Amino acid sequence: MTTVLMQIAPQRSTQYSSLARVLAPYEIELSPLGKELSSIDPVELGGQHYLKCRIDAELDDKLIKELGLLAMGCACYLYYDRIGERDGPFLRPLDTHFLPKFPPDLVTTRRYQGKTNELFTHFLCNIARFSSNFSQQPWSELRLFDPLSGGGTTLFVGLVLGADVAGVEQNKKSAHSTAVFLKQYVKEQNIPCSLKEERFKKLKASRWGFTLGEETSKCILAKGEIGQSAQLLSGFKRPHFIVGDLPYGIQHKGGLTDLLTAGLPIWNELLLPGGTLVLSWEATRFSRSQMIELVESASHLNVLDDPPYNRLVHRVDRVIKNRDVLVAQNGIFSD
């Protein structure tokens, strides 16, 4: 048995102060490491918060790399209660060998009103992969689509992880500013980039197609309506995952219902068999049971509602008190 201590990622904002501590155990449980765990326990050492994970299997390179991909941890250590005649605890740093495809500050540099916490976005992407038929594949072989891409945080997380990404945003200003930011960022970082800009006159839509890096990654940013997603993603292979952070500004059930009723059938058709849809939303006014009913009535997706999937609700701040996460699968899944 191997014992690993994962340090909980610190939070830069007081609004998200307990986010990582709440969600970290569930992220590990759902990851490929989950089947090999005999226990997960929170511990505090030197004023820092950790999760003590006892792993039954041999800690091979593949499992070590999965530790490095976790969103809610910032460092990992091998843990020893005792070495020889000396009582511990003793910690030995563990190199996870995770190398981001692009600089991580691609995700953190851009600040804008309403931006979702980057760790949470990374968590959503991880949960999508863990819950799919593609959980054993590296991010470099996977594709991610955000149908409500806003300022591009989900797309940038996907690029850093190594995925090809695509997003659709209805707001022209948001879509344009995100494309301008990415264009400027890769220029400043001397990242090879080719850009193709397109206009779809009949759709009254536009698209920016980026090809990035030496080992080329694709990023499509599109300005258009939800119902145009299939046309705007032409040339982008069907995504393995769809990840979206639903707008918190919708203050009534009808607005959210209309958005999802329009989007879910389209997203269902786009999603690869074996893939997953992951949505987060503020559940105070629109309950989990209402969300499940809507997703299953408007699509052929199968919502996962067994533990720990039904325990992912958490507080963000005094306004967003019950943000929840829904995970739904497309098609028949292997164990």
Buried (B, 14 or more C-beta within 10 A) or exposed (E): EBBBBBBBBEBEEEBBEBBBBBBBBBBBBBBBBBEBBEEBEEEEBEEEBBBBBBBEEEBEEEBBBBBBBBBBBBBBBBBBEEEEEEEEBEBEEBEBEBEBBBEBEBBBEBEEEEBBBBBBBBBBBBBBBBBBBBBEEBBEEBBBBBBBBBBBBBBBBBBBBBBBBBBBBBBEEBBBBBBEBBBEBBEEEEBEBEBEEBEBEEBEBBBBBBBBBEEEBBBBBBBBBBEBBEBBBEEBEBBBBBBBBBBBEBEEEEEBBEBBEBBBBBBBEBBBEBBBBBBBBBBEEBEBEBBBEBBBEBBEBBBBEEEBBBBBBBBBEEEBEBBBBBBBBBBEBEE
